[in-house]
Amino acid sequence: MVSSVNAYLVFLGLIAAERVVELALSRRNARIAFARGARESGRTHFRWMAVFHGAFLASCAAEVVLLRRPFPGILGAAALLGAIGSQGLRYWAILTLGDRWNVRILVVPGDPPVTAGPYRFIRHPNYVAVGAEMVCLPLIHGCWLTAIFFSLGNLALLRTRIRAEEKALGQGYASAFANRPRFLPRLHRGA
């Protein structure tokens, strides 16, 4: 058990390092956006999101160590694949948005909505990735309490976040995404 716990803690450390890199990228993109006249929305709830996401990684580590969660075999392997898949979706969204990607809600007036990449299928691929991560990352090592608590908390935060974001993006966004689902792509039957 000790070796799988150590491997899990190293994996969590890599995810934390990844978040630090994302924050640096976000700060760089914010400077670009503000130089182009961006307006920020949702500043108050963003602070709560930042604290929540930091606590999430800490909770994964604490639950596996303090409650001595064993590696759950096939479920853990499936959760690992889900966590890796969520990272792939996250980076597809980040690469598609380019310097418009940010952890904050920054809107440059007049910029058209991005409808390429994963945005061809759903409105909020990054939030789908975060939701999948909230379930999968803890379950890699059986941290089901963290998975439940943070998944439910994430749903509450995203409800506020998505409302603020869609309002800030305005009518151009609403028109471009009127027929696109928020989270799950529609499956079309072949003709």
CORNOR-V686840 format. One record per residue. N is the residue number from 1. PHI is phi in degrees with one decimal (NA if undefined). BURIAL is I if it has 9 or more other ideal C-beta (glycine too) atoms within 8 Angstrom, else O. D_FIRST is the distance of its C-alpha to the first C-alpha in Angstrom with 1 decimal. Layout:
n->N phi->PHI burial->BURIAL d_first->D_FIRST
n->N phi->PHI burial->BURIAL d_first->D_FIRST
This chain:
n->1 phi->NA burial->O d_first->0.0
n->2 phi->-59.3 burial->O d_first->3.8
n->3 phi->-67.0 burial->O d_first->5.6
n->4 phi->-70.8 burial->I d_first->5.3
n->5 phi->-64.5 burial->I d_first->6.1
n->6 phi->-61.2 burial->O d_first->8.6
n->7 phi->-62.4 burial->O d_first->10.0
n->8 phi->-64.3 burial->I d_first->10.5
n->9 phi->-64.7 burial->I d_first->12.2
n->10 phi->-64.6 burial->O d_first->14.3
n->11 phi->-60.0 burial->I d_first->15.3
n->12 phi->-61.4 burial->I d_first->16.4
n->13 phi->-62.6 burial->O d_first->18.3
n->14 phi->-65.9 burial->O d_first->20.0
n->15 phi->-64.0 burial->I d_first->21.1
n->16 phi->-62.7 burial->I d_first->22.4
n->17 phi->-63.1 burial->O d_first->24.3
n->18 phi->-59.9 burial->I d_first->25.6
n->19 phi->-65.4 burial->I d_first->27.0
n->20 phi->-63.6 burial->O d_first->28.7
n->21 phi->-63.8 burial->O d_first->30.4
n->22 phi->-62.1 burial->I d_first->31.4
n->23 phi->-64.8 burial->I d_first->33.0
n->24 phi->-64.6 burial->O d_first->35.0
n->25 phi->-62.7 burial->I d_first->36.1
n->26 phi->-62.8 burial->I d_first->37.1
n->27 phi->-62.3 burial->O d_first->39.1
n->28 phi->-61.9 burial->I d_first->40.9
n->29 phi->-65.6 burial->I d_first->41.7
n->30 phi->-64.7 burial->I d_first->42.9
n->31 phi->-59.0 burial->O d_first->45.4
n->32 phi->-63.6 burial->I d_first->46.7
n->33 phi->-63.7 burial->I d_first->47.0
n->34 phi->-64.2 burial->I d_first->48.8
n->35 phi->-64.8 burial->O d_first->51.1
n->36 phi->-95.0 burial->O d_first->52.0
n->37 phi->93.6 burial->O d_first->52.8
n->38 phi->-62.0 burial->I d_first->49.6
n->39 phi->-115.5 burial->O d_first->49.4
n->40 phi->-103.2 burial->O d_first->46.3
n->41 phi->-127.5 burial->I d_first->45.4
n->42 phi->70.9 burial->I d_first->42.6
n->43 phi->-60.7 burial->O d_first->42.1
n->44 phi->-64.1 burial->O d_first->41.3
n->45 phi->-72.9 burial->I d_first->38.5
n->46 phi->-61.2 burial->I d_first->37.0
n->47 phi->-59.7 burial->O d_first->36.1
n->48 phi->-65.6 burial->I d_first->34.2
n->49 phi->-63.4 burial->I d_first->32.4
n->50 phi->-62.1 burial->I d_first->31.3
n->51 phi->-63.7 burial->O d_first->30.0
n->52 phi->-59.5 burial->I d_first->28.2
n->53 phi->-69.1 burial->I d_first->26.5
n->54 phi->-66.4 burial->O d_first->25.3
n->55 phi->-65.1 burial->I d_first->24.0
n->56 phi->-60.1 burial->I d_first->22.1
n->57 phi->-64.3 burial->I d_first->19.9
n->58 phi->-62.9 burial->O d_first->19.5
n->59 phi->-66.9 burial->I d_first->18.6
n->60 phi->-57.4 burial->I d_first->15.9
n->61 phi->-65.8 burial->I d_first->14.2
n->62 phi->-63.5 burial->O d_first->15.3
n->63 phi->-65.2 burial->I d_first->14.1
n->64 phi->-67.6 burial->I d_first->10.4
n->65 phi->-81.2 burial->I d_first->10.5
n->66 phi->-72.3 burial->O d_first->13.2
n->67 phi->-98.0 burial->O d_first->12.5
n->68 phi->50.5 burial->O d_first->8.7
n->69 phi->-70.9 burial->O d_first->8.7
n->70 phi->-81.2 burial->O d_first->6.3
n->71 phi->-67.9 burial->I d_first->7.2
n->72 phi->-87.6 burial->I d_first->10.6
n->73 phi->64.2 burial->O d_first->11.6
n->74 phi->-61.5 burial->O d_first->15.2
n->75 phi->-63.6 burial->I d_first->15.7
n->76 phi->-63.2 burial->I d_first->13.2
n->77 phi->-65.7 burial->O d_first->15.0
n->78 phi->-65.0 burial->O d_first->18.3
n->79 phi->-64.7 burial->I d_first->17.5
n->80 phi->-61.8 burial->I d_first->16.7
n->81 phi->-62.2 burial->O d_first->20.1
n->82 phi->-64.0 burial->I d_first->21.7
n->83 phi->-65.0 burial->I d_first->20.7
n->84 phi->-66.2 burial->O d_first->22.0
n->85 phi->-61.2 burial->I d_first->25.0
n->86 phi->-65.0 burial->I d_first->25.7
n->87 phi->-66.2 burial->I d_first->25.8
n->88 phi->-61.4 burial->O d_first->28.2
n->89 phi->-65.3 burial->I d_first->30.4
n->90 phi->-57.0 burial->I d_first->30.3
n->91 phi->-74.8 burial->O d_first->31.6
n->92 phi->-63.9 burial->I d_first->34.1
n->93 phi->-64.1 burial->I d_first->35.6
n->94 phi->-62.3 burial->I d_first->35.5
n->95 phi->-65.6 burial->O d_first->37.2
n->96 phi->-65.7 burial->I d_first->39.7
n->97 phi->-76.5 burial->I d_first->40.7
n->98 phi->59.4 burial->O d_first->41.0
n->99 phi->-75.3 burial->O d_first->42.3
n->100 phi->-89.3 burial->I d_first->42.8
n->101 phi->-72.4 burial->I d_first->39.1
n->102 phi->-160.4 burial->I d_first->38.2
n->103 phi->-81.3 burial->O d_first->35.8
n->104 phi->-100.2 burial->I d_first->39.0
n->105 phi->-92.8 burial->I d_first->41.8
n->106 phi->-121.5 burial->I d_first->44.5
n->107 phi->-123.9 burial->I d_first->47.4
n->108 phi->-90.7 burial->I d_first->50.1
n->109 phi->-55.0 burial->O d_first->53.3
n->110 phi->91.2 burial->O d_first->54.6
n->111 phi->-70.3 burial->O d_first->51.5
n->112 phi->-73.3 burial->O d_first->51.1
n->113 phi->-66.6 burial->I d_first->47.9
n->114 phi->-83.4 burial->I d_first->45.4
n->115 phi->-122.8 burial->O d_first->45.4
n->116 phi->-97.7 burial->O d_first->43.8
n->117 phi->55.9 burial->I d_first->40.3
n->118 phi->-67.8 burial->I d_first->38.0
n->119 phi->-71.1 burial->I d_first->40.8
n->120 phi->-68.1 burial->O d_first->42.9
n->121 phi->-107.1 burial->O d_first->40.8
n->122 phi->-143.4 burial->I d_first->39.6
n->123 phi->-76.9 burial->I d_first->40.6
n->124 phi->-130.8 burial->I d_first->37.3
n->125 phi->-63.4 burial->I d_first->34.7
n->126 phi->-65.3 burial->I d_first->32.9
n->127 phi->-72.5 burial->I d_first->32.5
n->128 phi->-64.2 burial->I d_first->31.1
n->129 phi->-62.2 burial->I d_first->28.5
n->130 phi->-63.8 burial->I d_first->27.6
n->131 phi->-61.2 burial->I d_first->27.5
n->132 phi->-63.8 burial->I d_first->25.2
n->133 phi->-64.4 burial->I d_first->22.9
n->134 phi->-62.8 burial->I d_first->22.9
n->135 phi->-85.8 burial->I d_first->21.6
n->136 phi->-75.0 burial->I d_first->19.3
n->137 phi->-57.9 burial->I d_first->17.6
n->138 phi->-68.2 burial->I d_first->15.9
n->139 phi->-72.5 burial->I d_first->15.2
n->140 phi->-54.3 burial->I d_first->13.2
n->141 phi->-125.5 burial->I d_first->10.2
n->142 phi->73.7 burial->I d_first->12.1
n->143 phi->-86.5 burial->I d_first->14.1
n->144 phi->-71.2 burial->O d_first->17.2
n->145 phi->-64.0 burial->I d_first->19.1
n->146 phi->-63.9 burial->I d_first->19.3
n->147 phi->-59.2 burial->I d_first->20.2
n->148 phi->-69.1 burial->O d_first->23.0
n->149 phi->-59.4 burial->I d_first->24.4
n->150 phi->-76.9 burial->I d_first->24.6
n->151 phi->-66.3 burial->I d_first->25.9
n->152 phi->-66.5 burial->O d_first->28.6
n->153 phi->-63.4 burial->I d_first->29.4
n->154 phi->-63.4 burial->I d_first->29.6
n->155 phi->-59.3 burial->I d_first->32.1
n->156 phi->-64.9 burial->O d_first->34.2
n->157 phi->-65.1 burial->I d_first->34.2
n->158 phi->-65.8 burial->I d_first->35.0
n->159 phi->-58.9 burial->O d_first->37.9
n->160 phi->-68.7 burial->I d_first->39.5
n->161 phi->-61.5 burial->I d_first->38.6
n->162 phi->-66.7 burial->I d_first->39.9
n->163 phi->-59.8 burial->O d_first->43.1
n->164 phi->-64.1 burial->I d_first->43.7
n->165 phi->-66.2 burial->I d_first->42.9
n->166 phi->-65.9 burial->I d_first->45.1
n->167 phi->-65.4 burial->O d_first->47.9
n->168 phi->-64.5 burial->I d_first->47.8
n->169 phi->-71.5 burial->I d_first->47.8
n->170 phi->79.5 burial->O d_first->51.0
n->171 phi->-67.0 burial->O d_first->53.3
n->172 phi->-60.0 burial->I d_first->52.7
n->173 phi->-66.1 burial->I d_first->49.0
n->174 phi->-58.0 burial->I d_first->49.9
n->175 phi->-68.3 burial->O d_first->52.3
n->176 phi->-65.2 burial->I d_first->50.2
n->177 phi->-110.9 burial->I d_first->47.2
n->178 phi->-55.4 burial->O d_first->49.3
n->179 phi->-104.6 burial->O d_first->48.3
n->180 phi->-106.9 burial->I d_first->44.7
n->181 phi->-68.9 burial->O d_first->41.9
n->182 phi->-70.8 burial->O d_first->39.7
n->183 phi->-124.1 burial->I d_first->36.2
n->184 phi->-115.6 burial->O d_first->36.3
n->185 phi->-64.1 burial->O d_first->38.7
n->186 phi->-77.0 burial->O d_first->41.3
n->187 phi->-97.4 burial->O d_first->41.2
n->188 phi->-99.2 burial->O d_first->44.7
n->189 phi->-81.2 burial->O d_first->46.1
n->190 phi->-67.7 burial->O d_first->47.8
n->191 phi->-79.8 burial->O d_first->51.7
